[in-house]
Amino acid sequence: MRGATHAKWAACTVAVALAATACGGGGGGNGGGGSGVLSSSWGDPQNPLEPANTNEVQGGKVLDMIFRGLKRYNPKTGAAEDMLAQSIDTSDSQNFKITIKKGWKFSNGEPVTAASFVNAWNYGASLKNNQKNAYFFGYIDGYDKVHPEDGGKQSADTLSGLKVVDDTTFTVKLTQKFSTFPDTLGYAAFAPLPKAFYDDHAGWIGKPVGNGPYQVQSYAKGSQMSLRAWDGYPGSDKAQNGGVDLKVYTDNNTAYTDLMAGNLDLVDDVPAAQLKNVKSDLGDRYLNTPAGIIQTLAFPYYDKNWNKSGSDKVRQGLSMAINRKQITDTIFQKTRTPATDWTSPVLGKEGGFDQSLCGAACSYDPGQAKKLVQQGGGLPGGQVKISYNADTGSHKEWVDAVCNSINNALGNDKACVGNPIGTFADFRNQITQKKMTGPFRAGWQMDYPLIQNFLQPLYYTNASSNDGKWSNKDFDKLVDQANRETDTAKAVGLFQDAEKVVRDNMAAIPLWYQNGSAGWSNRLSNVALNPFSVPVYNEIKVS
């Protein structure tokens, strides 16, 4: 069943590792900030900004500014801390009583109540609403009725496991024990929604209303979203600036040029072509910090060429044909690290990171690469085309470098070519419509700091972010076992066993772990990136 179970073990094991990679910058104050408005580079999100329908970075940035949920992930350590939750009580890790704090409102004046959460979760889970993050509600009792995954008809509109007790209290019944359920509740899919969301859905989509430190002032697709600090925000993390103008760029080199010219205040993805100059250009107005992000090459398993006997050898051969160290040293100026597993170093060893798990399959070995590709029946059609979005992320440079490495290893200068797709939204649409015919760039930014989050959403059968539609019963079985395990060390071990199945089949080719980077103008101070590599906008000060 898609995403029906999640990790059942404590997330605190990763707190130390995340604290060791804290992102710098000072903490936000409790009082209101200045009136200055900053401008920041951005890309149009793929989908409307419904919390349960956003599972990509650009939309996530906005949701993090306009919403606050029961929990919030500490911008330095990543630890899940109470935000709107007054308490989350349980005696059996399956039945939870959630009490929310009084006095919270949405920016349109509506009070935030227990029903604001329950209604939003029911909406997100419902099959008829077609929300991409529906599977996050899969462990709540009754999900099989509101979101049947066997092709059956939806037989209920609400989750039987959710009950409103009063304005500040609701209960949650899960299908099984889930000891770290509260730690997942900082993810945007669990945000509350106002009545206006349902009463005038089209109007809300045009100008989303949330309960966070910012409110949307205007949005012109392809141009800019303007957000302004909400004076009535009751939280302790008030905006320290007057607002943020998110400016759409289809080329991050142009964004960097605008930063240097004084036409932009913040770039949160320094282009690869500028990394050799960035320190001399910006000095101490540049940072590069570890983040919970891994870049991979994914494959379309709905295409028979990648789902036939021998194709695993072809993928392993391609992996061994990629000189990761050379690419991260030269293209990324050592700001990224060759991947040795399918998670992230920010988890730490106790959290599941294993620098030796991929082993030889992630080591550059041209001779073995060529041998494996030949044993697997050769490249489909004699050539692989690596698809990527051409608008952001300096992808052309590294895709070209990966293809050059593959071509050199295989002794064929036409074995691999890049396949640019105009915009991120177009690229993602082609992926979700299952139009890929060869490997495509994939990046995963953790939703919350658990090893489960690097594996289950991406590789579990029919999981929401399993874009290549890979499916393996052994992997699914091990994930299910890990999810039922309450002992942290045992759960991590089971997840790593599942990860070995990913390795043995080379379900996706791990490329490198990505740091978060940012450069900013001399108008700004107190700039930091959280462990998810997103700017902590509310803490930025504008002179």
Residue, then its C-alpha position, 0 to 999 in steps of 0.5 A: m500500500r503506497g506510503a501507508t507506513h512511516a518510520k516508527w522510531a525516534a528522530c532525536t538520533v539525528a539532532v546531534a549530527l544536524a547541530a554539527t552542521a548548523c547553518g550559521g547566522g543569528g536567531g530571530g528575535n521576538g519583536g517585529g523586524g524592520s520595514g525593508v523588503l528584500s528580493s530573492s531569486w526563485g522559480d515558479p512552483q510546479n503546482p498551486l500552493e496547496p500544502a498537500n499538493t506541493n512536493e518540490v523546493q520552489g513551492g516549499k519555500v513559500l509554504d514555509m513562509i506563509f504557514r505554521g503547523l503543529k511542529r516546526y523544524n529548528p532552522k539550525t538543528g532540524a529538530a522538530e519543536d512545538m509550534l501550534a502544538q500545546s501538547i501531543d499526548t499518547s499512551d500507546s504510540q497509536n492513539f494521539k490527543i493533540t491540543i493546539k495553542k489558543g490565540w492563533k489566527f490566519s492572516n484573514g482573521e479566521p481563528v486557527t482551530a482543531a477543525s482547521f487541521v482536521n479538515a485540511w488533513n481530510y482534504g489532503a487525503s481524499l482521492k478526489n482532490n488528487q493531492k501529491n502528498a496524500y500518502f503522508f496521511g496513509y497511516i491514519d485510520g480510514y485512509d483506505k476508504v478515502h484514498p483506495e489504492d486498488g482502483g476501487k471507488q472512494s467510499a468515505d470523504t473523511l478519515s475515521g481516525l480523525k475526530v474534533v473534540d473541541d476548538t483546541t483539541f482533536t484526536v488521531k488514531l493510526t493504523q499501527k504504532f508510530s512513535t515518531f508521528p509527532d516529529t513528522l508534523g512539521y512538514a507542510a502537508f500537515a498545515p492547517l487551512p482556513k475556511a476560505f480555502y474551501d469557500d472560494h478555492a479559486g480565489w484562495i489559489g490565486k492569493p493563498v492565505g495562511n497563518g505564518p509570518y508572511q502573507v501573499q501580496s501578489y503573484a504574477k506567474g513567470s515574474q514575481m511573488s511578493l510577500r509582506a510581513w504580517d503584523g498580526y502574526p502571533g508566533s515567536d519567529k516574527a519576520q525581521n524584515g518588511g517582506v520578500d519579493l521572490k523574483v522568477y529567474t530561468d537562469n541562475n547565472t542571470a540571477y547572480t549577475d543581477l546580485m552583483a549589479g545590485n538588482l537582487d539581494l539574495v541568490d540561494d543557488v550560486p551557479a556552478a560557473q561562478l563558484k570559482n569567483v564567488k569568494s572574491d566577489l562576495g567575501d563574507r556575504y557567501l555561505n556554503t553549508p551541508a544540507g539534507i540533499i542528494q542528487t541522483l539519476a532516476f530511470p523510467y521503469y515504465d519503459k521496458n528498456w529499463n525494466k528488462s533482464g540485464s538493465d540493472k547491469v547497464r545502470q551499474g555500468l553507467s554508475m561506474a562510468i561517472n567520475r564523481k570526484q572529478i566533476t565535484d572538484t572541477i564543476f562544483q569547486k568541491t562544494r558537493t561531495p561524491a555520493t556513497d549511499w542514497t541518503s545524506p551525511v547530515l543524518g550521521k552514522e547513527g541516523g543511517f548514513d553509510q559512506s561505504l554502502c554503495g562501494a564499488a558500484c559508485s567508484y569510477d572504473p571505466g573498464q568494469a563500466k564498459k564490461l557491465v554495459q556490454q553484459g547488460g545488452g548495451l545501451p537502449g537504442g545505442q545512446v542514453k539521453i539525460s533529461y534536465n531542466a535548463d532554467t535553474g541549477s547549473h544542470k547543463e554543466w554537470v550533465d555535459a560533464v557526466c556524459n563526457s565521463i560516460n563517453n570516455a569510459l565506454g569509448n563512444d563519444k555519442a553514448c551519452v548526450g544531454n536533453p535540456i527541457g525548458t523550465f522546471a515546471d515543464f520538466r516536472n510535468q513530463i516526469t509526472q506524465k511518465k514521458m521520460t524515455g531515459p535517465f533524468r536528473a533527480g534531486w531529493q531535499m529531505d522533508y524531515p531528518l529521518i533515513q526513512n524519508f530518503l528511501q520510502p517516498l522515492y523507492y517504495t512501490n507507488a510512493s508519491s515521489n517514486d517518479g520512475k515507478w520502480s518496484n521491488k517486493d523485497f525493498d517494500k517488505l524491509v521498509d515495512q519491517a523497519n516502520r514497525e520497529t520501535d528500537t532505533a538501531k534496529a530500525v536503522g539497520l532494516f532501512q539500510d538493508a532496504e537500501k542495499v536492495v536499491r544498490d543491488n538493483m541500482a534503482a537510481i544512480p547516486l551522484w553527489y551530496q549537495n550543500g546549500s549555498a547563498g550569496w547576498s547583497n550588502r543590504l542584508s545581514n543575519v542570512a542563514l540556510n536551514p538544514f533543508s538548504v532554504p533561506v531562513y527568510n524571517e530572520i534576515k535583516v535589511s538595512 
